[in-house]
Amino acid sequence: MTSLVLPWARKAPPPVVPANDLAGIIDIGSNSVRLVVYAGRTRTPAVIFNEKVMAGLGRGLASDGRLGEGAMRVAVAALARFALLARDMGVADLRTVATAAVREAKNADRFVNAVRDIGLDIEVISGEAEARGAALGVIAGIPGADGVVGDLGGGSLELIRIADGCVHDRISLPIGALRLDAVRKRGSRALRPFIKTALDKVDWAAKGQGRPFYMVGGSWRALAQLDIWSTDYPLPVIQQYTMATSAPVRLARSLARVNPKTLKQVTAISTSRLPSLPGAALLLGAVVKRLGSSSIVASAYGLREGLLYERMSPALQAQDPLLAAARDEGARSGRFPEHGDLLMTWMDDVFAGRGVASDGRAGGAGQGGQG
C-alpha cells in the first residue's frame, strides 16, 4: 500500500517564529477541507486567509464505510499545503479538526496517521462536539438567536436547540449532503423515507415550534445564494438572510426545471455544490416542517467560529459582534482611533431613542445587536 503523503510534504520547513497574533482552524469535513486564518483575539476577528479544497472524503462512506484512496490523497496534499502556509504566515494558534467522515470511517486510522506525518495535530471531534461548535458559531454571530440550529455537512446533520446564549438539546444524524446525493441516485422515491426515518429520532422537535431555524453548512448556504439570485434580492449578504419556510419547496422545483448552465451563472455558488442542492432543498423543507419553524435564517458562522467563540472570555463573548467588528475595522483603517467614538457621540442626539448609543447602551425601538 503506497503512502498518502507526497515526498515534498515530508520535508520539514524552516521554523517560523510567530510575529503576530493569528489563529487558524483547519476544518476536515466530509466534503471539503478548509484553512481559515483569523487576525487577533477580538470578538469578531477579521479573516485574512480562507481556502478550501473539495476532497470528497465522505463520498465512499455510504457504499462501503471507507474513505476512498483518491479522496485521501487529495485531502492530505491539501492539508500539507495548508500546514506550510500556516507556518509561513506565522500562525501562533493552529487547530485541526475532523468531523463525520473521519469519525465514522473504518479506515480512519490510515488517514489520521498520514495527517500527523505532515506535522498537524488532528482532533477527530465527536458528533456532540460538532453540534455544540456549530451552535456556538450561530450564537457568536447572532447573540439573541432563539430557535434550532441545523448544520448540514457532507456526512451528517446536527440539530441543536439554542436560547439565551446557551446550547440545549442536540442530536447528530447520519444524513449529510453526500449521503443524500447517494440515496437520491437510487431513485426519487428513496429519499423521502430516508429523511423521515432520520428526523423521527428528533424527540425534542416540539421545542422548535414557532421559532426560527438557523441553517449552517455549504449546501444550505448555497440554497440561500440561489434564493438571493432568483429573487433579485439587492443585498448579496448571507448572514441573517431570511427565507419563508415555503422557500425550500420552491427552490426544489426550480432546481428540477433550471438548466445547469444557468446555475453556473450564480458565481457565489461553487459548481461542486450543484449536485447536492436538490437533496439539500428537500431535506431543508422536511426539517422545518418537522420542527414547525417560523422562518429560515442563514448563518455565515458555524463550527469554525464556534470553536473560536468557546475559547473567548465571558467579557469578550458579551460584546456585540457588529459593534465590535466596526470598532476593530475603524482602529485598523482610521487615521485616528478616537474618531469613531467622537462621530458616534456627535450623532447620538440625531438617533436618540431609535437604536444603540455609542457606548453600546440600547436606545428604544429598532434596537440593534444582531451582528
N, C-alpha and C positions, 0 to 999 in steps of 0.2 A: 504494500500500500504506500503510495507516494505521499510526501509531506504536503500539508496545506500551505506551508509558509514558503514564499518565494525567497530565493537566495539573497536578494538585495535587502529584504526586511530583517534578515538575521544580523546584519552589520550594526553594531552598536553605534549610534550617532554620538558626536561630541556632547558632553554635558552642557546644558544651558542653565545659567543661574537666573531664576526668576527676578525680573527687574520691574514687575508690575503687580497689580492685584487682580489677575484674571482667574476666572473659574470656568472650567469646561466640563461638559457632560457628553459622553458618547453613549448613544441610545441604540442598542442592538435589538431591533424589532423583528417581527415575523416577515415583514415585507421590505423594510428598509433599514439601513444603518446610517446614523447621522452623528455629526460632530457639531456642537454649538458652543461657542466661546462667549462668555459674558464679561463685561468690563465693570469691575468694582463690586463691592458688597453692599449695594444700595437696595432700597425697597423694590425698585423696578430696574434691574441692571440692563444696560444697553447691550444689544447683540452686536458683536464686532466680526463674527465669523459664523456661517451656517452652511453646511454642505451635507448632502445625503447621497447615498448610492442605493438603488433599488436592487438588492441582492436576492430577495425572494426566499429567504431561509426556510420559511414555513410552508413552502409550496408542496413539498412531498409528504407532509405530516398526515394529511387526510388519507393517503393511499397506503403507506407502509410505516408511518410513525417515525420516520428518519429524516434527518437533514440531508439534502442532496449534495453530492460531492462538488458539483459545479457551483452551486449556490454558496457552499462553504468557502470555496476558493475565491470567489468574487468578494465575499464579506471579509475574509482575512486580509486580502490585498488592500481593500479599502481601509480597514482598521489599522493596518501597518502605516499607510499614508497618514491617517488621522493622528497616529501616535507621533510621527515625525513632525507634523505641522504643530501639534500642541507643544512639543519640545522646543521647536524653533521660535514659537511665539512666547515661550517662557511662561506657560500656564502653570501657576503655582498649585492649583487645586483641580485635579482632573479625576472625574469619576466615570467608570464604565459599567453600565447596567445592561443586562439581557432579560428579555421578557418571555412571553408564552412559548415561542418556537423552541428556544434553547431549554426552557424549563421542562418541556414535555418530551423532547426528542429522545429516542432510545440511544442514539449515538452522540449525545450532547458532550460527553467527556472528550471526545476527539476534537471537537470544535473549541471547547474551553481551553484545553491544553495548548492548542495552536495559538489562541489569542494570548495566553500567558507567555508563550515563546517569543512574541514580539514585544514583550515588556509592558503589557496592560494588565492591571489588576481587576479582573472581571468579576462582577457580582451578578449571580443569577437570582433575581428577586422573585418572591412568591406572588401569587395572584392577589393575595391580601395586600401586600406592599405596593403592588402596581396600582390597585384600585385606590388605595389611600393617596398615593402620589398624584394620580390624575385628579382626584377630588380637591386636594390642596392646591393644585395648579389653577383650578377654576376659582377657588376661594381667593387665591393670590391676585387674580385679575378682576374678580367681581366680589368684593368683600361682603356684600349684602345678599349673595346668592342663597336662595331657599327653594330647593326642589331636588331633582335627581340628576346626577352626572352620568353620562354614558360615554365610555372611552372605547371606541371601536378600533382595535388593532388588526394586524394580519391574522393572528391566531386566536384571539379571544375578545370578548366583550365584557368590560367591567361596568357594573351599575352600582351607584353609590348615592345614598340619601345624605344631603348636606343641609345644615341650618345653623344659624347663629355662629358662623365661622368654624363649625366643627363637623367632623366626619361621623356618620352614624351607620345605619345598616348598609351592607355591601355584599356583592357577590361577583364571582368571576365565572363567565360562561364560555364554553369552547365553540364559539360561533364567530370567529374573526372574518375579515373580508376575504382572505384566501380560501377559507373553508366554505364560505357562502358561494364563492365562484365555482368551487369544485362540485358542490351539491347541485347548483343551478345547471351545470353541464350535463347532469344525469337526466334532466327533463324539467320542464316548467312546473310540473305538479309536485316535485320532490322538495322544493324549497320551503313552501309554507308550513307543512307539518314539521320539518326540521327546526324552523324558527319557533313554532308554537311549543314544541316539546321542551326546548331550552328555556323559553320565557315562563313556562308554567312553574319553574323552580323558584321564581322570584316571589316568595310567600309574603313579602312586605310591600307588594306593589301598591296597595291602597294608600300608603303613606305619601305617595307622589301625586295623589288625586288633586286636580285643580291647581297644580304648581308647575312652573316651567321645567322643561327638560333641557339640560345643558349638554350639547354634543361636542365631543372631543375626538380627534383622530383624522388622519389624512383623507380617508374616503368620504367621511361625513363633511369635512370642511370643503372638499371638492363639490359636494352637493350644494353647499351654501354659495360657493363661487358660481355654480351653474345657475342657481336661482337669481343671484345678483345680475348675471349676464342676460338671462332670459326675460327678466322684468325691467331691464334698463334702470335698475336702481342706481342713483347718481354717485354713491359713495362706495368705492371698492374696498371696504374695510370689513374683515371677518369678525373681529372682536365685537361680541354682543349683537351681531346681525340677527334679527329675529324673523322667524317664519311661522305661519299658521300651521296647526297640526295636520291640515289637509294638504300641505305642500308636498310631502313625500309621494303621495299617490299621483299628484300632477306631474312631478318630476319623473316618476317611473314611467308614466305614459309618454312623456316627451322623449325619454331615452329610447323607448321602443320604436319611436317614429323617426327620430332625427338621424340624419346621415352622419356617420362617424367623422367624416372630413369636416363637417360643420363644427363638431365638438372640439376639434383641434384648434379652432379659431379662438377658443376660450383660453387665452395664454396663461391665466392663473392656475389652470389645471394641468398637471403633469399627464402626458399621454399614457404613461404606465398605469395611471389610476383608472383610466376609462373602462377597462373590462370589469372592474369591481363595482362600478356605480349602480347598475341595476339591482344587484343584490343588496347593496348598502341602502338604497332607497326603500326597498321592500322591508328590510329589517327596521329601518327608522320608523316607518309607518306602523309596523306591528308593535314596536316598543312603546311609542307614545299612546297607542290605543290601549295596551295592557296597563300602562301606568295612569291613564286618564289625565295626561298632561294638558296644561292650558296653552302652552306655546312651545316653540323650539328656539333655543338661543345658542348661537355658535360661540365657541370659546377658542381663541387663538392660543391660550395657555393650556398645558396639560402636564404630563408626567415630569418632563424636564424642569419646568418652572416649579412644580410642586416639590421636587427634590431640593431645589434651592430655597424655597419658602420655609420648609420644615426646619432648616438649619438657622433661620434668622432668629434674632432675639424677639421676645414679645413686643418690645417697644418699636422695633423696626416693622414687624408684622402689622402693628396698629396704624401705621401711616397709610394715608390714602394713596393708592398706586398711581393715579393720574396726576395728582398734585406733586407727588414725589418725582415722577418722571419729568414733569415740566420744569421743576426746580433744578434737577440734575442737568437737563439739557441747557437751561439758562446759564448754569455755572460753567458748562463746557464751552458754549458758543458766545456768551455775552462778554462785552468788554470789561464791565464792572459787575461783580457778583451781586451787589446790593440793588441793582436796577429793577429786577423783577419784583422784589418786595415793595420798593418805592412806588412802582407803577400800580401794583395791586392796591396799596393804601390810597393812592390818588383816585382809583376807580371805585373803591368800596361804596361811597355815597351814591354813585350812579345806580348800582345794583343792590342797594340796601333792601334786605328782606326778600331777595329773589335768588339767592344762591349760597355760595360759600365765601366767607371773608378771607382776607389774605393770611390770617393766622390759622385758617383751617376750621373756624367755627361755622356751624351750619347757620344759614340765614332762615329763609322761610320756604314758601312753595318753590319747587324746582330744585330742591337740594341735590347736589352732585354726590360724588363718592363712588360712582360705578365705573372705575377706571377702565 
